[in-house]
Amino acid sequence: MRRFLLLAMALCYASARNITSTPNTRYIQGNNTDEKEALNFLLAYDREASAMCNNVMNTQWDFNTNITESTKQRMLETQLEYAKFQKDVWATATTFKWKTFRDPSIRRQFKVLSVLGRAALPEEKLKEIQQLLADMRDIYSRNRVCPYVKQPKNASLPIRMESVKCNLALDPDLTRIMAKSKDDNELTYMWQQWHDETGRPLRSKFMRYVELSNEAARLNGFKDTGDQWRASYDIEDFNSELDELWMGLRPLYQQLHAYVRRRLHHQHGKIVPLDGPIPAHLLGNMWAQSWSNLYDTTVPFPNKNSMDVTLSLKRQGYDPVRMFQLADQFFVSLGMKSVPDSFWTASMLEKPLDREVVCHASAWDFCNGRDFRIKQCTEVTMEDLTTAHHELGHIQYYMQYVNQPLAFREGANPGFHEAIGDVVALSVSTPKHMQKIGLLDKAADDPEVDINYLYSMALDKIAFLPFGFLLDQWRWKVFSGEIPFDQMNKAWWDLRLRYQGVAPPVNRSEHDFDAGAKYHVPANTPYIRYFVSFVLQFQLHKVLCEASGHVGPLHKCDIYQSREAGKLLAELLKLGSSKPWPDAIRILTRGRTSRMDPGAIMEYFQPLMEWLQKQNTEEKAGWRGMNSGITIKTTWVAVVLSFVITLVFSRLW
């Protein structure tokens, strides 16, 4: 009934417009100057859109937590219905001359509604792109690979592969192997299996998706999809801003890279040359985006107590539900909201054994102001405890801005949403906090313990930065055509080499599609938000620490139980996206700045930076290829000679 109300309004207003009803201009408007009528339209839209959104979210949840053909088709049907609804809304919204309205909140809502998104496509193409996206997520989530089978030295016959069950999933199987295995051959095998079996089937679907997505973006007045994604940050030259941030952070990453490379060289020999990139399969993570799993074998001061509380969690009988209860209690200690009772009954906090699911952790807002859920295949580890706090950060954001209009129920910019949970995790991970909640016996005041702690944080936070930066650099260039389809994989590894200093462990070619082996590519999730969030979280952390009255080094701050910090954080979250994000930063910092600033990260890690520089005095930080512009791809090939193993570079393109 509600949809028909908006449709009737759209038909009524169509004759009042002097512009075409086909979206092809950015942020278009019509001639209706009645601001009171516009407000009534927004109120009606908010009610109807919230109900429609709830329906879509329910079917998406059903598919993500039970991957079947029937749940996929039902999801696609509701997505198509919602797209038609959006088209009706757009037809009405763009009859108003909203740019002349006096109320800035009304203008801002209409700006959101004037961008139609994929719904601008003709119906058949809309169906096609929705099907492509569902199929790509399906391929990624269902992929299973064969286990590594090591041939016994004295075996007379080869192992029959038909007797081996190829049922290893990314989570938890491959993730665990990449984290724990010390066998170079097994790591190489698992890396290649996942990238081959996931990326290759996605390649042609991704190319068609790019074509359709770009068509939709142009219909909305953008040059391409990358241009549309960047517009959500409201910065005229967003790329230059990102480059400036990266250049400020790069010296710290290079020092960390040099130290880790040297330690891996001692463990693996010439396969890790001291002046080159690191083979991507040796960094403890399928995408080399987090190096936390290297901590035990590369820790600066191994005789000091470990900061990893995984064993303590298991000894004390923690399960996934109790881990999330602990995370929820942190927010409550700040005077913020606790999750509703329905969260505990409706969420998926463990991987079910009876069906296929999308394991990638995510937080869900069902658009009705009371239904919030998390989907996570939680394991009892310190890493997943941190993830629990991160995901509940999203939920806290949802609950805080619940009274905003639907158009404003999102982060101040996409990076804000990712930063909120992580800013809490910066307190949670401190030895001081772990001692408070009984997961660590004691938190000694010891400079060597501090270096170990900062190093463990850097393996996660600093190691991630170039990957978070480059993924969308690659995707934006594909969208714009700067990277042609027949050079996608070469360009992917060029950027991995240039920014991250890693290389594939085996030969790669354009038959491969290695970017597709990362969930966010087939899932169509913009990624630069994570890079932005890593800058913002330290900036927010510093402000909240000041509010809490913390005195001392930034890395020792724990805002737990600080109502002052919680009040300031809630003030930010309640805004949603109702204000431009520079205004949100200005409010948070009490007017000191409106820009993203890497200074807080550098302050946090300053003791580690000084220590790393001393450790790296005998070698130059950096690697071959990092500043050359990268026109040829290099890769690692082990060549066994009679008396030595030599690493050679081979040209693949």
Secondary structure, DSSP 8 states (H G I E B T S, - for coil): -HHHHHHHHHHHHHTT-SS-SS--STT---SB--HHHHHHHHHHHHHHHHHHHHHHHHHHHHHHTS--HHHHHHHHHHHHHHHHHHHHHHHHHTTB-GGG-S-HHHHHHHHHHT--GGGGS-HHHHHHHHHHHHHHHHHHHH--B-------TT-SS---GGGS---B-IIIIIHHHHHH---HHHHHHHHHHHIIIIIHHHHHHHHHHHHHHHHHHHHTT-SSHHHHHHHTT--TTHHHHHHHHHHHHHHHHHHHHHHHHHHHHHHHGGGS-TTS-EEGGGSSSTTSS--GGGHHHH-S-TTS-----HHHHHHTT--HHHHHHHHHHHHHHTT-----HHHHHH-B-S--SSS----S-EEEE-SSSS-EEEE----SSHHHHHHHHHHHHHHHHHHHTTTS-GGG-S-SSHHHHHHHHHHHHHHHTSHHHHHHTTSSS-----HHHHHHHHHHHHHHHHHHHHHHHHHHHHHHHHHHTSS-GGGHHHHHHHHIIIII-EE-SS---TT--GGGGSTTTTTT---HHHHHHHHHHHHHHHHHHHHHT--S-GGG---TT-HHHHHHHHHHHHTTTSS-HHHHHHHHTTTS-SS--THHHHHHTHHHHHHHHHHTTTS-SS-TTTTS---S---EEEEE-SS-EEEEE----
